[in-house]
Amino acid sequence: MSADDQSSPLTRTLNSFGLLLFTMQLFQTLKTSQDTMKEVKSYHGDPKKQPTHESLLFIGVLSKLANLVSNLTYLQREETESVFLHADMKYLGVILSHTRMDEHNPTMREWCLMIIRNMCQTSNGIREILQNMKKAD
């Protein structure tokens, strides 16, 4: 019995409608927006100043999206490879870039590690890519 056969029928249905791909697109867009906001604030503002409500707009949202992606990748080889391996591999980079601590999304790191675990559990291709990566300083 393959991993896809053991997965939840609800997860398979949600993924058949493209929820994993849509969630990763939203995840990347929010992360890009957050990074842009940080750059603008650092360029125009005082770095010693306390964060404002606007700069903390996405607190916790990225962790919730990572949680959703983790659930959507569990035992989902075909959809996982489609989104993270066969399509543009930028989404794999998005997940890998969040494996460090983020004070505004404290559970983000753990959810991203679960996503990586889920991907490696079902996909030999993703596992090979990750094994061949070199650690960046």
VOSE-169081 format. One line per 5 residues: number of its first residue (from 1); their letters; for each residue x, y, z of C-alpha. Coordinates in Angstrom, 3 decimals, m for minus. Each point is the difference from the previous one (the first is absolute). Layout:
NUM = A = X,Y,Z ~ ...
This chain:
1 = MSADD = 0.000,0.000,0.000 ~ 1.508,3.320,m1.067 ~ 0.133,3.130,2.133 ~ m2.598,1.672,m2.247 ~ m2.417,m2.867,0.744
6 = QSSPL = 0.419,0.560,3.748 ~ m0.630,3.739,m0.159 ~ m3.211,1.694,1.025 ~ m2.728,0.136,m2.663 ~ m0.720,3.588,1.047
11 = TRTLN = 3.632,0.999,m0.551 ~ 0.019,m1.690,m3.410 ~ m3.189,1.858,m0.962 ~ 1.329,3.365,1.200 ~ 3.241,m0.550,m1.904
16 = SFGLL = m1.911,m1.001,m3.117 ~ m1.441,3.529,0.008 ~ 3.516,1.451,0.202 ~ m0.097,1.087,3.639 ~ 3.667,m0.852,0.623
21 = LFTMQ = 1.181,2.045,m2.973 ~ m2.280,2.915,0.907 ~ 1.185,m0.079,3.622 ~ 3.651,0.058,m1.088 ~ m0.709,2.934,m2.329
26 = LFQTL = m1.650,1.877,2.870 ~ 2.849,m0.958,2.355 ~ 2.601,1.351,m2.420 ~ m1.978,3.205,m0.686 ~ m0.443,0.768,3.702
31 = KTSQD = 3.667,m0.698,0.685 ~ 1.052,2.290,m2.856 ~ m2.357,2.733,1.277 ~ 1.360,m0.377,3.515 ~ 3.604,0.227,m1.224
36 = TMKEV = m0.825,3.088,m2.081 ~ m1.640,1.657,2.998 ~ 3.101,m0.706,2.097 ~ 2.275,1.508,m2.674 ~ m2.109,3.138,m0.292
41 = KSYHG = m0.194,0.417,3.779 ~ 3.766,m0.472,0.385 ~ 0.691,2.491,m2.773 ~ m2.409,2.694,1.187 ~ m0.310,m0.679,3.701
46 = DPKKQ = 2.042,m0.103,3.142 ~ 1.164,m3.622,0.540 ~ m0.058,0.522,3.788 ~ m3.656,0.963,m0.087 ~ m2.582,m2.507,1.290
51 = PTHES = m1.919,m1.849,m2.720 ~ m3.326,1.549,m0.918 ~ m3.291,m1.758,m0.561 ~ 0.478,0.249,m3.775 ~ 3.394,m1.692,0.108
56 = LLFIG = m1.443,m2.904,1.983 ~ m2.793,m0.564,m2.496 ~ 0.748,m3.665,m0.689 ~ 0.768,m1.194,3.536 ~ m0.948,m3.654,0.213
61 = VLSKL = m1.472,m0.185,m3.508 ~ 3.061,m1.611,m1.570 ~ 0.062,m2.617,2.777 ~ m3.634,m0.842,m0.710 ~ 0.736,m0.331,m3.721
66 = ANLVS = 3.002,m2.236,0.754 ~ m2.284,m2.124,2.195 ~ m2.444,m0.348,m2.901 ~ 2.794,m0.885,m2.455 ~ 1.292,m2.589,2.462
71 = NLTYL = m3.398,m1.664,0.098 ~ m0.415,0.187,m3.780 ~ 3.378,m1.652,m0.635 ~ m0.489,m2.918,2.417 ~ 0.084,m3.214,m2.054
76 = QREET = m0.644,1.931,m3.221 ~ 2.846,m0.999,m2.316 ~ m1.578,0.971,m3.312 ~ m1.198,3.453,1.065 ~ 3.169,0.701,2.010
81 = ESVFL = 2.242,m0.812,m2.954 ~ m2.240,2.012,m2.311 ~ 0.284,3.149,2.134 ~ 3.513,m0.295,1.431 ~ 1.940,m2.002,m2.583
86 = HADMK = m1.476,0.097,m3.522 ~ m1.243,3.579,0.039 ~ 2.298,2.893,0.767 ~ 2.087,m1.076,2.998 ~ m0.410,3.444,1.570
91 = YLGVI = m2.555,m1.403,2.431 ~ 2.553,m2.439,1.373 ~ 2.264,2.985,0.623 ~ m2.822,1.846,1.761 ~ m0.417,m2.883,2.437
96 = LSHTR = 3.746,m0.433,0.530 ~ 0.437,3.715,0.683 ~ m2.419,m0.235,2.920 ~ 1.924,m2.626,1.936 ~ 1.495,2.659,2.239
101 = MDEHN = m1.636,1.617,3.018 ~ m2.453,2.858,m0.620 ~ m1.108,1.916,3.081 ~ m3.257,1.078,m1.669 ~ m0.854,m3.549,m1.124
106 = PTMRE = 1.399,m2.142,2.814 ~ m1.278,m3.357,m1.288 ~ 0.984,0.649,m3.620 ~ 3.308,m1.844,0.242 ~ m1.618,m3.156,1.389
111 = WCLMI = m2.754,m0.028,m2.627 ~ 2.550,0.449,m2.796 ~ 2.057,m2.877,1.381 ~ m3.175,m2.118,m0.040 ~ m0.587,0.982,m3.635
116 = IRNMC = 3.546,m1.079,m0.867 ~ m0.516,m3.253,1.895 ~ m3.275,m0.652,m1.859 ~ 1.650,0.711,m3.354 ~ 2.940,m2.282,0.741
121 = QTSNG = m2.313,m2.755,1.216 ~ m1.769,m0.295,m3.343 ~ 2.365,1.358,m2.660 ~ 3.365,m1.458,m0.926 ~ 0.600,2.923,m2.389
126 = IREIL = m0.396,2.634,2.697 ~ 2.099,m2.073,2.397 ~ 2.829,m0.151,m2.578 ~ m0.153,3.764,m0.606 ~ 0.218,0.716,3.725
131 = QNMKK = 2.876,m2.472,0.480 ~ 1.991,1.671,m2.772 ~ m0.412,3.499,1.397 ~ 2.892,1.703,1.706 ~ m0.396,1.874,3.238
136 = AD = 0.110,3.763,m0.413 ~ 1.802,2.082,2.558
